[in-house]
């Protein structure tokens, strides 16, 4: 939306309609760290690409939560809704190449703290789809990837920001059984079943995770 105020008004109207029907949990947008869903991600400033999506998204999130809570004081609004993988740039990089397409979830959370206006949210939401097989035990620590295989890094990434101690909602995750243009990593059905069980075992080890929504009822 061009206007955070208009987006907030829409959210308030949605809350008026659906809170009386029992809807009290909301998620603000979908994967705003990814240009497939939120543009622009970066703008060119001189010789640098600089991330702008955290600031734009922060305005939307705050407007959404304030308008929803004005209608329904019991409502809770989750923010972040991050895709699991960033590209080469982090939050700023040399502009000699094409514009970056995405920020890593760790960097996006940090940017909400520093350039995003510290938007209000009742939970941090994340989508830890795996984009590759589980890393080897001695693999370098991922710095722009946060998926089901390194989910233990999510709470520390949150706690390094103003959101320390905030509850976590895993609002999308899943394993598909065929390669697609959106997600290339896939598993055979038996491997998928085992991965779902392992994911559950991972999720229950983090007491701050309140919601975990398995998204793929069919391949993407």
Number of C-alpha atoms within 10 A of each C-alpha: 11 8 12 18 16 14 18 21 17 16 23 22 14 15 25 17 13 13 16 10 9 10 15 17 13 18 21 22 17 19 21 27 31 24 16 13 12 18 18 19 24 23 17 15 11 9 10 16 23 21 27 20 26 29 19 23 25 26 20 24 24 22 24 29 25 19 21 27 17 13 17 18 10 11 18 18 22 23 31 28 24 28 25 25 23 24 14 13 21 20 23 18 18 15 17 9 9 8 18 24 19 30 32 24 32 25 21 27 26 22 22 22 20 14 16 19 16 21 21 18 23 19 24 25 27 26 27 25 21 23 19 12 10 12 12 7 7 6 8 8 11 13 14 19 24 27 23 25 19 16 16 15 17 19 19 13 17 21 14 14 17 15 22 12 15 16 19 23 23 21 21 19 20 21 27 21 17 14 13 12 6 8 16 13 16 19 16 11 13 9 13 16 13 11 16 15 12 13 17 12 11 15 19 12 10 14 9 15 18 14 14 18 12 14 15 12 9 9 14 15
